[in-house]
Amino acid sequence: MMWDGNGSFGHGAGWEGWMMLLFMIVFVVAAIVAIVFLVKYLSQSSGGGASSAGVAPAPVNAPESAKDIVKRRYAAGEIDREEYLQKLGDL
């Protein structure tokens, strides 16, 4: 095919150009989705965070102990140091 000077090669290249554009868009989207899933998979398989340092993560539905509740309340500023120490001593 030869350049015809009007911005296209040959004649009748209308729908083929749109199909090529559609396939390129689908390919780029598929590549991005594949990269995202690969990154998620690799980050999960490596353990990530505290669990890879040998510290087991706490179970999600584990009940809080009394000492944990007192520590959380002290950290949140709900109780002062004296009350915190007294409650820890009582426990």
Protein Blocks (a to p, Z undefined) as FASTA:
>chain_A
ZZehnopahehilmmmmmmmmmmmmmmmmmmmmmmmmmmmmmmmnopajllnopacddfk
lccdfklmmmmmmmnopacfklmmmmmmmZZ
